[in-house]
Amino acid sequence: MKNRFAFQPRYFLFWLLFFGLGRGFFLGYQHAAMPKLPLETLLGTFYYGFRLDASAAAYVCLLPFLAFVANAWRPQLPLGGFLNVYSAAVAAVLALLMTADLELYRVWGFRLDDTPLQYLNSPLEAAASAASAPLGLLLALLLALLASSWVMYRVVVGPLQPLPVWFGRGRAALAGLLYAVLLIVPLRGGTQQIPVNQSEVYFSRIAFANHAALNAPWNLMNTLRLRADESEPAPFMPDSAARRLVTGLYPRAVGAPPRPDSTASVLAEPRPNVVFIILESFTAKLVGSVGGEVGVTPTLDSLARTGILFRNIYAAGDRSQKGLVALLSGYPNQPTTSIIRFPRKNQHLPHLCRALAAAGYHSRYYYGGELNFANMKSYLQTAGYEHLVERNDFATADQNSKWGAHDGALFARVLADLSRQPQPFFVTAFTLSSHEPFDVPMKSRFTGATEAALFRNSVHYTDYALGQFLAAARQQPWYAHTLLVLVADHGHQQPGASALQSPAKFHIPLLLAGGALKPAARGRVVPVIGSQTDVVATLLRQLRLPANDFTWSRDLLAPHPASFAYYCYNDGFGTVAPAGAVSFDNVSRRVWERDATVPEAQLQLGKAMEQVSLRDFARK
């Protein structure tokens, strides 16, 4: 006989199986896409989807588990009846959502999210959209899912047994509470540092496999939670006026024809290898070659003397995930969210990796931490990287940082792999040692225990590890045919505790270096003011590859590029131009800081950039 104290684990197991059954229905309904999936990948949809299933099951179980605690103290409460009604109601709602998802995915190509809610104010459009759906088949599948679930509930869970009289109400309440507390682990998807998100299920380069591994009800609730972040602020000006202003910088972003390309090449060969190094939090304030403190980054400063240095580059945002999208997709940031959090949106972005793959490049991405952070993994999987190397791919002994493997281990892994990497290759390496808490594995170069001192030492360590990597790389045959791109993901408030909106916080280094540069190009300093989003077009133009898909990116090595950078922070934006800098707060709708020399036209261009880019974000 099933005893009472096994009821809660069995109840959790039932919901796990319920969601697994729903995935089976989904795969069956999308049978036309099934031949694309090898058996291993097909099974992977269940394996990788397990954590989202467990998270969804834990949310469903939370209220019933707490009801067990209440019933232990108030035995007169009808626990059995409540469980039956609750389970039936929740199963019906979830089954309805999962059935609707079957057809919505077939038509729209993405799993259930809050998009159908857009039709609530347009019932006629909703009815028209549903008219072509096979309603009879969907109803039959809904009934089949409910019937299967009912049978499964009777087999797995069964009736609730009474509390043994000898057990005691206090002990029963404690047991029920323990089960409820244990739900915390599946609720957040495990004991890892980062709670579960869609990245957990993006395991394949086949988009359908990743979509099949998603849990549709979980995905819906997650997008509802994020929905407020997508709201557009009130427009500053008519759309036509905003688009006209943006045309001067990014004509393709508003559908205008691109300008002719007349960039002179700085490369000694047309298809060099590309090693793209993203430096965590490398603020210009600590890089001497761009006007920062001298002596913190001797490796970067040395490269600046033999490479091409861009002195006036500004990060598009203030978070790693925002910098990643700006650098690799050439896409501007959003003030209160990031497009990387929305797989349905970011799958429509262009990507440097895909552009280079079309030209025959082989790709790898390296990060010493967890790629699930901020949903980066789903973005990178969609980008088409052939191999992703992250924290769990490093030896346990090398995971000597709170975030994972320190940069010394990261660069050692990259160096070891490059000797076996087919050429031409595109390798992206994202450092992490200069992220809080700044605990680096080397003796401090700069004294003090302040945040600024610890940060300064962590940047110095990463620069040192980079120097060790480059010293060894120069001995390798591939180095003579390699272009290095070195750029920060974002700046930092330290040293100096820069304000949230300060342009000093967003000023970052950008360098081109490596054996593939022409001798005549070495030592060049580019003074133009530009953004992270401009790196993609600048690189692709040098490789003589099309950059038209990157509509928010421009070539900084063109003969006469406009000097302008747009960045955003939490619910505000800033712009930098030769006349100075200005920042604007979206909440108060007022200028925050403004140099006396900044004209009104610069502020209006910033407003237009935000308005047009957010409208583009909303449409994706």
N, C-alpha and C positions, 0 to 999 in steps of 0.2 A: 504494500500500500504506500502511496506517495504521502510522506508526512508533511506537516504544515511548514516546517522550516526549510524544506527544499522548494517550496512554492515560488519564492522570489527569484532564485536562480533559474528555475524552469520558465518563469514568466519572462525574464530577460532573454532567455534562449529562444522563446517563441517569437519575439519581435525581431531578433536577428534572422531567424529562418524566414519570417514574413518578408523582410526586405530582400533576402536572397531570392525568395520566390518571385518577388516583383522584378528583380533583375532578369530572372529567367524569362518572364513574360515579355520584358522589353527586348531581349535578344531575339526571341521568337518573332515578335512583331516586326522587327527590323531585319528580317531574314535576308533581304536583298544585300545587306552589307556584311552578312556573316562570312561569305567566302573570302573576304579580305583578311580574316583573322585566323592565323595559325592556331592549332589547338592550345599551345602554351599561352598565347596571348588571350585566347578565349577564357581559359581558366584564370588568367591574371586579372580579368575584370572582377571576378569574385574575390580573389586574394587581396588585391589592392583596394577594392571597395569595402573591405571588411571594417576598416576603422571608421569610415563615415557611417556605415550601417550600425556599428556599435554605438557611435555618438548619438545617432537618431534614436536607437532603441533605449539608450539611457535617458534621453529627454522624455520619451513616452512613459518610462517606468518610474520617473521621479515622484509623481503624485501618488500612484498606488503604493509605492514603498513607504511614503510618509503616512499614508492611510493605515498601514500596518501598525505604525507606532501609536497613532491615535486610538486604534481599536484595542491595543493592549491595555490602555488605561480606561477606555470606555467600551467594554465588551458589548454593550447594547447597540452600538453602532452597526448597521447592516453592511459589514465589510464584503461579504460574498456577493450581495446584490450590487453594491457599488462597483466591484471589480467586473462583474458581468456587463453592466450597462456601459461603464467607461471603456472597456476593451472593445465592445461591439461598436460603439460610437467612433472611437479613434480608428479602428480598423476600417470602418466604412468611409471615413473622411480620407484616410491615407490611400485606400484602394481607389477612391474616386480620383484623387490627384495623380496617382500612378497610372491609371488608365488614360486620363487626359494627356499625360506626358507622352504616351505611346504615339498618339497622332500628332501632337504638337512637335515632337522631335522629327517625325517624318517630313513635316511640312517646313519647319523653320530651321532644323539642323542644330538646335541646341536644347539642352535639358530644361525642364520646367523651372522658371524663375518668376519674377514679378511682372513680366511682360504682359500676360493676359489681363492683369489688373488695369492696363491702359484702356481696355475695351469696356470697362464698367460704365463709363459715361457715354458709351456709344453702343447700346444694346443691338441696334439694327446691324451695325458693322460686325458685332460679335456673332449674331445669328447668321449673317452672310458668310462669315469665315467658317462657321461650323457646318454649313449646308453641304459642303463637299465631303465631309468626314463620313466614314462608314459607321454610322451610329449603331446599326444593328450588331455589327461585329464587336464594336467597343462595349456595348451593353452586355453582350454574351461574355466577353473577357472579364468585365467587371464582376459579373455574377460568378464566373469560374474562380476568380481570385478570392472572392468572399467565401465561396463554398470550400475551396481548398484551405483557406485560413481557418475556417470553423473546424474542419476535421483535424487540422494540425493542432489547434488549440486544445481540443479534447484529448488528443494523444500525448502532447508534450506537457501541457499544464494540468488539465483535469480539474475536478472540483476542489474547492478549498476545504481542507480538513480543520476540525475544531482545535482550539488550543488545549493541550493536555492540562488537566486540572492541577497536576503536581508541579507544572513548570513555573508558574508565578507571573504576574503581570509585569513586574519590573524587569525580569529577565527577558520576557517577550518583547518589551519596548526597546530594550538595549539591543537585542538581536535584529529587530526591524530597523533601528537607527543605524546599526553597523552596515547592513545591506545598502541603506540609502547613501551613507557616506562613501561606500565603495563605488557608487555610480560616478563619483567625481573623475575617476580614471578614464572610463570610456567616454564620459561627457566631453572631455577635452582631447580625446583621441590617444591617450597614453600618458606616460610620465615624463615625456620630453619637455624641453623648455618652451617650445612653441605650440600653442593649441592647434588642433587639426584644422586644415582648410582644404580647398579643392586640390592643392598641389599634391596632396597625399595620394591621389588616384591618377595623376597624370604620369603614367609609367611607360607609355608607348609612343612611338612616332606616328602611329595610326590614330588619327583624331577620334574615330568612332570607338576605338577601344577605351580611350580615356573618358569619353562621354558615357559609355556603358557602365563604367566603374563608379560613376557618380551616383549618389543617393538622391533621387528627385525631391522628396519632401524636405530633406536636409538642405538641398540647394535652394529651394524656394524660401525657406526660413532665413537662410544666410543672406540672400539677396534682399529680402525685406528688411533685414537688420541694416544693410548697407544702403538702402534706398535713399535715405535722407542725404547721404553724401553726394548723390548725383544731381541734386536740385541746382538749377541755374539761377544765379542772382538776377535781379532786375536789369534789363539792358541799359547801357550807358547812352546809347545813341541808336538811331535806326540801323538795321543790319546792313543796308546798302552803304551807309557811311563807314561803318566799321570795316567792311570788306574792302572798300576803296583804300582805306589807310593801310591795311595789312598787305595789300597788293604790292606796295613799294618794297617790302621785305621778303615776303613769301608768296609770290604770285600763284604758284601751283596750289597753295592751300585754299584759295578762293576761286579756283577754276580758271585763272588767267594763264596765258601761254608762258612757258619758261623763257628765261633770257638765254641768248646764245652762250655757249661755253667756249671760253678762250684761255683757259688756265694753262700756264706753262708747267711742264712736268718737273718734279724734283726727284724723281726716281730713276735709278740707273737701269731698271728692267721693268717690263710692263706687268708682270704677274709675280711679284715677290711674295714670299710667305708673310703673314701678318700676325704678330703677337700683340694682342690688345690687353694692356694691363690697367685695371681699374683700381685705383689706390683709395682705400677707405679713409674718408674724412681729411684728405690732404689739402688743407687750407693753404692759400697763397701766403698767409701770414707767417708760415714756417718755411717757405721756399725762397731762398735768397735771390735766385735768378729772376723771380717775378716781383721783387721788391720786399720780400719778407725777411725774417731773421736769417742771418748768415750762420752757417755751421750746423744746422739741423739736418739738412738733406744734401750732403756733399755729392752723393751719387747723381741725384737729379740735376744739381747745379753743374756737374761735370758734363752730363749729357747735353745740357742746354748749350754748352760751348761748342759741341760737335754735331748738334742736331738742328732742328727747327723749333724755336720756342715761340709760343703764342702767349703774350704777356697779359692779355686782357680778356680772359675767358671767365664766364660766370655759370655756375651750376643752375640748372633749371628749377631745382627744388632743394629740399633740405633733408631728404631721406634716401637711403640706399636704393630702395625699390624705384623711387622716382628718377634717380640718376641713371639707373639701368635702362629704363624705357627711353629716356632722353638720349643716351649715348648709342644704344643699339637699334632703336627704332626712329630716332630723330623726332620724337613726339613731345610736345610741351606738357608740362605738369598741370595738375588741377589743385586749386588752393585747399580744398578740404578732403580730398581723397586721392587715389592714384588708380589709373586705368589698369594697372597690373593686378588689382584686386578683383577684376571682373573678367574672367576668362572669355566670356561671350563677346566682350568688347575687344580685348587685346588680341584675340585671334585674327582680327581684321587689320592689325597693324603691319606695316612692312618691317622687315628685319634685315640687318646687315648680314647675318649668317646665311639667310636664304639667298640674298643677292650674290654673295660670294660662292655659295654652293652651285648656283647656276653657271658660274664661270669656272667650275671644276675644283673648287677648294674643299679640303677635308677639314672637319671642325671638331673641336673639343672645348669644353668649358670646365674651369677649375675653381672650386671654392672650398676653403677649409671648414666652413660651417655647414649648417643645415639649409639646403635649398628650399625647403618648405617655408622658410621665413618669408612673411609678407607675400606669399603666393608666387614667389619667383620661379619655382620649378615648373608650374604649368605654363608660364610665359616662355621659359627656355625650351621646354618640350615643343611647344607650338612653333618656336623659332626654327626648329629643325637641327639643333646640334646633334651630331652623330654620337657623341659620348659626353656624359655629365659626370664629373668627379666631385664628390662632396665629402662631408665629414666621415661617414661610415666607410668610405673607401680608403681612409688613412689608417695606418697601424695605431693600435690603442696607445702606444707609447708616444706617438706624435700628436695625439689629441690633448695637448698640454695647455689649452686655453679654455676659458669658460665657454667661448663660442665654438671651439673645435681645435683644428690644427693651426698652429702659428705660421706666420708667413715664411719662415725658414723651411719648414716642412712642405709648404705649398710650392715654393719655387724649386725645391729639390725634386718633387714629383713631376713638375712640369718639365724640368731639364731632362730627367730620365726618360720621359715619354717622347720628347721631341726627336730624339735620335731614331725612333722607330716610326714616327708619324709620316705618312705619305705626303709628298709635296705636290702642289703648293698647299700649305695649311693655314687655317685661320684658328688661332688659339686665343681664348679669352681667359684671363686669370684675375680673380677678384680677391684682393687682400682683406684681412680682417683684424690684424694685431693692433691697429691704431683705433680700434673701437673701444668704448668703455667696456671693462674697467681699466684698460691700459696696463695690464699685467704681462709684461714682455719678458722673455727668457734671456736677458742679458743685463750686465751691470749698468746702472744708471749713468748716463753721460751728463745729465743736467740735475743739479741738486734741488732738493725741495720735495715736499709731499703734497703740494697743492694740486688741484685738478690740472692746471696749466702745465705744471712741471711734469706730471705723469703723462699727460698727452704728448708733450714735447718729446719725452723719451720714447714713447711708443712710435711716433712718426720717425724718429731717428732709427729705431730698430728695423722698421719696415724698409727704410731707405738702405740700411746696411744689408739686409737680406736681399734686396734688389741688386745691390752692388756685387754680392757674392754670386748671384745668379748670372749677371751679365759677364762677370770675369770668366766664368766657366763656359758660358754660351759663346763667347768670342773665339773659343778654341774649336768649336764645332763647325763642320762643313756647311751646315744650313745657315749659319749666321750671316754670311756674306750675301745671302739672297733673301734677307728678312728685313721687313719694316717693323719697327717698334712704335706702338702708339701708347703713350702713358698719360693718363688723365685721372682726376679724382671723381668719385661718385657724388660728392658734395663737399662743402666747406665745413667750418666748425666755429662755434662761438668763442672758443679758446684759441690762442691766448687773447686776453683783453676783454673777455665777456661781451662780445659784440651783440647788439640788440637783435631780436628776432628778424627784423626787416632790414637790417644793415647790409649794404652791398659788400662790405668787408667779409661778412659771414659766407657769402656766395662766391667770392673770388677764388678761383682754383687754377692750378697749372695744367697746361696741355703741351706735350712734346711729341715730335716725330723724330725718331732716331733709328740706328741700326745700319747694317752693312748695305742695304738696298738704296740708301740715299746717294744722290750724285755728290761728288766732292764740292762742286760749286754751290750746292745748297746748304752745306754745313755751316753752322754758326749764324744762320739767318734768324732774325727776330721779327716776328709779325706783330705789329702794334694794334691791329684792328680789334675792336670790341666785338665779341661774339658769345654765343651760347653753346652749352653742351649739345643741344640739338643740331648744331651745325657740323659736328664732327663727322657724321655719317656721309653727308654730301661731299665734304672736303676730301675724305678718304677715297670714296668711290670715283670722284673726278680724277684723282691721281692714278687710279687703276684703270682709267678709261672705261669705266662701267657706268651704265645708266643709273641716275639717281632720281628720276622723275617720280617714283613712288613715294619718296621721302619728301612730302610736300611741305613739311615744317623745318626743312634743313636747307642750308645754303653753303656755297663754297667760300671758305674764308681765304683761300689762296687765289681767288679770282682777281683780275686786275684792280677793280675798284669796288670792293664790297662795302656796304653801309656799315658803319660802326654803331651797333645797337645790340643790347641784350635784355631779354625779358626773363624774369624769374618770379616764382610765387612761393609763398609761405602760408602758414595757417590762416586761411580766410583773408588773404591780401596778396598784392603783387608789387613788384618793383621793376624799374627799368634803369639801364645805365647807357649813357651816350657821351660823346665828347663834351657836351655842355654840363654833365654832372649826373646825379642820381636822384630819383624820386621814388617814394613808396606810398602805397595807397591801401587803406583799410576797408575791406568790403562790408564789415558789420556797421561801422559808423558812416560809411560812404564819404570818408574824408581823406585828404592827403595826410600821411603820417609824418614823413620827413621829406624835405625838398631843398636841394641846393639852390641858392639864390639865382644861379645862372641858368637853371633849367626852364626852357620855354613851355608854354601851355601845350604846344604841338606834341612834345615828348610824352606828357601825361596822357593826352588823348590817344596816342599810338599804343600806350600800355593798356588803356581801357579797351581799345579795339582788339588787341591781342587776346586779352582775357575773354572778351565776349565771343569772338569768332572761334577760339580754340575750345571753349566750353560748349558752344553749340555743336561743334564737330564731335566732341566727346559724347554728348547726349545722343547724337544720331547713331553712334556705332553700336 
